[in-house]
Amino acid sequence: MKAIGEMSAGELAALVYSYLKEHGIEVVLSGGACVTIYSQNKYISQDLDFIEYGIISRRKLKNLLSKLGFFEERRYFKHPETGFFLEFPTGPLAVGREPVKETVLLHFSTGVLRIISPTDCVKDRLAAYYHWGDRQSLEQAVMVVKDNLVDLKEVERWSEAEGKLAQFQKVKNLLT
């Protein structure tokens, strides 16, 4: 197996996901690292956000991750061989006010990874754009749409439910 310092974001996320799953901990990758994976590394996020299903003991998490060489620093888990770091925000897994509807399993040489779908990844990025005017998040949504099958009707429905249909209409041409 590759050394951790040589792994891509997806490979490292798959290693961590698979290892935690083997030990009874279920998580799903969300956030900017999903953009990294879905954009084939056109955008790089150093932060691998794993949303927990249920309540996970921080002590158990720290113990398990230490066996992979990670150490806890503030709220992050870092590894001396990589610039990527792990974060475990509390759930529930949601985009805006709605729960994530679909996760997918991706296969890497280092294991399997449960990740939000490309459609929910776009919604996640648009949420940051809609609510905080984060233009970089809009650009990330566009990157994901260009390289993946995204249900834009679902993104439009979700945008309307978020009260952001007018903003969606303004950027829709960028997403097609």
C-alpha positions in Angstrom: 0.0 0.0 0.0 1.1 3.6 -0.6 2.5 5.6 2.2 0.0 8.0 3.7 2.2 11.0 2.5 1.7 9.8 -1.1 -2.1 9.4 -1.0 -4.5 11.6 -2.8 -7.5 13.0 -0.8 -9.7 10.2 -2.1 -7.2 7.5 -1.2 -6.7 8.8 2.3 -10.4 9.3 2.8 -11.1 5.7 1.7 -8.4 4.4 4.0 -9.9 6.2 7.0 -13.5 5.4 6.1 -12.7 1.7 5.5 -10.7 1.4 8.7 -13.4 3.1 10.8 -16.1 1.0 9.3 -14.1 -2.2 10.2 -14.2 -1.0 13.8 -18.0 -0.3 13.8 -17.9 3.4 13.1 -20.0 4.7 10.2 -19.2 8.1 8.7 -19.7 9.8 5.3 -17.3 12.3 3.6 -18.8 15.8 2.9 -17.5 19.3 2.3 -14.7 20.5 0.2 -12.9 17.2 0.0 -15.9 16.0 -2.1 -15.2 18.7 -4.6 -11.6 17.6 -4.7 -12.6 14.1 -5.5 -15.4 15.0 -8.0 -13.3 17.6 -9.8 -10.4 15.2 -10.2 -8.2 17.4 -8.0 -8.9 20.7 -9.9 -9.8 22.0 -6.5 -7.8 20.9 -3.4 -9.2 20.9 0.1 -6.8 19.8 2.8 -9.8 19.2 5.2 -11.5 15.8 5.1 -14.8 16.3 6.8 -16.4 13.0 8.0 -19.9 13.4 9.3 -20.7 10.8 12.0 -23.8 8.6 12.0 -24.8 8.5 15.6 -22.6 9.4 18.5 -19.0 8.4 18.5 -16.8 8.5 21.5 -14.0 11.0 20.9 -11.7 8.7 23.0 -12.5 5.7 20.7 -12.0 7.8 17.6 -8.7 9.1 18.9 -7.5 5.6 19.9 -8.4 4.1 16.5 -6.9 7.0 14.4 -3.7 6.9 16.5 -3.1 3.4 15.2 -3.0 4.9 11.7 -0.5 7.5 12.9 -2.9 10.4 13.4 -2.7 12.7 16.4 -5.4 15.1 17.7 -4.7 18.8 17.6 -7.6 20.9 18.7 -10.5 19.6 16.8 -8.5 18.1 14.0 -6.6 14.8 13.5 -3.3 15.3 11.7 -0.7 12.9 10.4 3.0 13.9 10.2 3.3 12.5 6.6 0.5 14.5 5.0 -1.0 18.0 4.7 -4.5 16.5 4.8 -6.3 16.6 8.1 -9.4 15.0 9.4 -12.4 16.6 11.0 -15.5 15.0 12.5 -18.3 17.5 12.6 -21.4 16.4 14.4 -24.4 15.4 12.2 -27.0 15.1 11.1 -25.7 15.0 7.5 -27.6 17.8 5.7 -27.3 20.4 3.0 -29.1 23.6 4.0 -32.2 22.6 5.9 -32.6 19.2 4.2 -31.0 15.8 5.1 -28.7 14.5 2.4 -30.7 12.2 0.2 -28.0 10.0 -1.3 -24.6 8.8 -0.6 -22.4 6.8 -3.0 -19.6 4.3 -2.5 -16.4 5.0 -4.4 -13.6 2.4 -4.7 -9.9 3.3 -4.3 -6.8 1.2 -4.0 -6.8 2.0 -0.3 -10.5 0.9 0.3 -14.0 2.0 -0.1 -15.3 5.5 0.6 -18.9 6.6 1.4 -19.3 10.2 0.1 -22.2 12.5 -0.6 -23.5 12.3 -4.2 -22.3 14.8 -6.8 -25.8 16.4 -6.7 -25.6 16.9 -2.9 -22.1 18.2 -3.2 -23.3 20.9 -5.6 -26.1 21.7 -3.2 -23.6 21.9 -0.4 -21.4 24.3 -2.3 -24.4 26.4 -3.4 -25.5 26.7 0.2 -22.3 28.5 1.0 -22.7 30.7 -2.1 -26.4 31.5 -1.3 -26.0 32.2 2.4 -22.5 33.8 2.6 -21.9 35.0 -1.0 -18.9 32.7 -1.2 -18.0 33.0 -4.9 -15.3 30.3 -4.6 -18.0 27.8 -3.5 -20.0 28.7 -6.7 -16.9 28.0 -8.8 -16.5 24.6 -7.0 -20.1 23.7 -7.8 -19.4 24.5 -11.4 -16.4 22.2 -11.3 -18.4 19.3 -9.9 -21.2 19.8 -12.6 -18.6 19.7 -15.4 -17.2 16.3 -14.5 -20.2 14.5 -13.0 -23.8 13.6 -13.5 -25.7 16.1 -11.4 -29.5 16.3 -11.2 -30.0 20.0 -11.8 -33.8 19.7 -11.4 -33.2 18.4 -7.9 -30.7 21.3 -7.3 -33.4 23.7 -8.5 -36.1 22.1 -6.3 -33.7 22.3 -3.3 -32.8 25.9 -4.1 -36.5 26.8 -4.0 -37.0 25.0 -0.7 -34.1 27.0 0.7 -35.8 30.3 -0.5 -33.0 30.8 -3.0 -34.7 30.2 -6.3 -33.9 33.6 -7.6 -30.2 33.1 -6.9 -30.3 29.7 -8.6 -31.9 31.3 -11.7 -29.0 33.8 -11.8 -26.3 31.1 -11.8 -28.2 28.3 -13.6 -26.4 29.0 -16.9 -23.0 28.4 -15.2 -24.2 25.0 -14.1 -25.4 23.7 -17.5 
